[in-house]
Amino acid sequence: MNLSINRRRFLAGSAALGATLHSGIALAAPGKLLLSDPLPTEVPKGTKLRIADQNQTNVTLLRLSGGLAELEKDVEIEWQNFNGNNFVLESLRVGAADVGWGTDIATAFGRAQGAEIYNIGYARNTRDYYGFYSAPGSDITSATQLKGKKIAYPKGTQMSAYILRVLDKAGLKPTEVQLINVTIPDVPDVLRAGEVDAAVITAPLRSRFETDFKGQIHLLPEGINQGTGLSPIYAVRSALDDPGKAAAIAKFTRLWTIAQLYKDDHLDEYADAVYVKLRNYNPADAKKLAQLEGKTDIPPFTPELAAELQKTVNFMASVGELPQGLTIADYFDNRFDAINQAAKKEYAGL
């Protein structure tokens, strides 16, 4: 792809949003913006947007793609950096952030915690980010053998949702195993020590783990490709109610979508910026890890997407981690879907 041409396309693309968005804030109803109102496009001078990121992932992608400079022309950005969905959700819940980034059903967890948030975009990468492993020296080779066994279980996280999906595929109920609450940073250590019989290891650690315990561990086949690969961005209702912030969020979602797609075409640049400079991997490992993320898609807000997410919500409700009756389709702000899909076409030059 010709970078200069591509950047000209998307830096000029805000004009194309007129077909999707309201023509300007001046025509919006005074006071609060309704969720049924068209999104305004005019960002008032001095508008501030507080974005809760994780591990500087999105700010880095936006900087690489040129989107950050474009966003900062009209919006004052306050970036918050966290390590984990729960911290992001808490920032939105207490009113410290307007927009957040997480994984899979983060919006449902936020709702359960009292944060009135809405999905405004989704990206999907590899479904094979996680590996489900038996402990070193164990003779467990299948998740079907985990009945009565101890599984490291980081409660209330995407990893715990993944474990429930694997158990379901293996024909096991959560009550038929021992789910041991372990924080994500401690998972590799408890598995190494044999304190649990099985655990989930993330992509950045899988290669190292397999090398350290070659011939001693087993990758459980039921866990392969059981992740959704979905990562949402979401916004708090108070920000969506504000016409100026809503216009800023609309601009952000367009540039965020383009940044996600930009990564695939500039993998070496991404690997260096994220895995080498931010996470201290050597260049060879950094490139492998970037490749493991797989190709990026921006799925539309369809009934099929909602049903896929709802299945995970139902899994989490079945073990008491979410209240019964949450319907994730209720937490989509569909106004942003048109923006994201238009940005996807824009990036492709369509």
C-alpha positions, 0 to 999 in steps of 0.5 A: 500500500502507498502510505502517503496516498492512504494517509491522504485518504483518511486524513481527508475522510472526515468530510465523507462522514456527512452522509453518516453523521449530523451536519453540525452541532448547531442543529442538535437539540439543546442540552443533552444529546439523545441516543436516538439523535444523529451524531454531530460532527462539529467538535467545539474548541476546547473539547476534551476526551479522556481515553482509558487505554491498556498498555499504551496499545491504542495511543501507539497505533494511532500515532503510527497511523497518523490518526493521533495527530489528526485527532489532536487538531480538534480534540484535547486528549487525556490518555490514561494507561492501565493494565487490565479491563477492570481498571479501565471499567472503574475509571469509566464508572467513577467518571474519570474517563469517557472512552475505554478499550477492553476485550470481548464482553467488557461492556457487560462487566462494566454494566454489572459494576454500575457503569452506563457504557455502550459499545461503539466499535469492535476489532477482531484479531486471532482467536488463538491468542490463548493456550490452555496447558496442563501443568508440567509433568501432568498426564492430562492431554485433554480438557475432558480429563479436567473433572475434579481438577484445579484450574487457574481462574482469573475471575472476571476477566476475558481469560475466565470467559475463555476457560468456560468456553473450553469447559463447555466444549469438553462437556464439563460444567464449571461445578465439575472442576475446581476454579482457583481464583488467581490474578493474571500475572500469577497464572504462569507461576502457579502452573509452573509450580504445579499448584493447579492442574491446568491454566491459560497462557497468553501468546507473549508467554506461550513460546517461552513456556513451551521452550522451558517445559518442552516434553513436559506439558500438553496443549489441550486441543479443546482450547485451540481457537476458542477465544473470540479475538474481539476487542471493543471500544466503549463510551460512558453515557454521560460523554455520549449525552454531551454533543461536543464529546459525542462529536469527538468520540465519532472522530476518534472511532473513525481514526481508531478503526483505521489504526487497527487496520493500518497495523496489518500493513505495517507489521514491522513498524508495529512490532518495533513500537509495541513489542520492542520499545514498550514491552522489551522483546528482542526484534525476532520475538517481537515480529513473531508476537505481532504475527500471532495477533493475526489479521484484523477485522472490524465486524459490524454490529449484527445480530450474529455478533450480539449472539456470539457475545451473549453466549459468553455473557451467559457463561459468566452468569452461569457461574455468578460472575454476571447477573442473570438477564444482561442482554449485551445487544442493549449496550450497542450504540449503533450510530457508530457502526456506520462510521466504523464500516465507512472507515473500513471501506475508506482505508481499503480505498473503496 
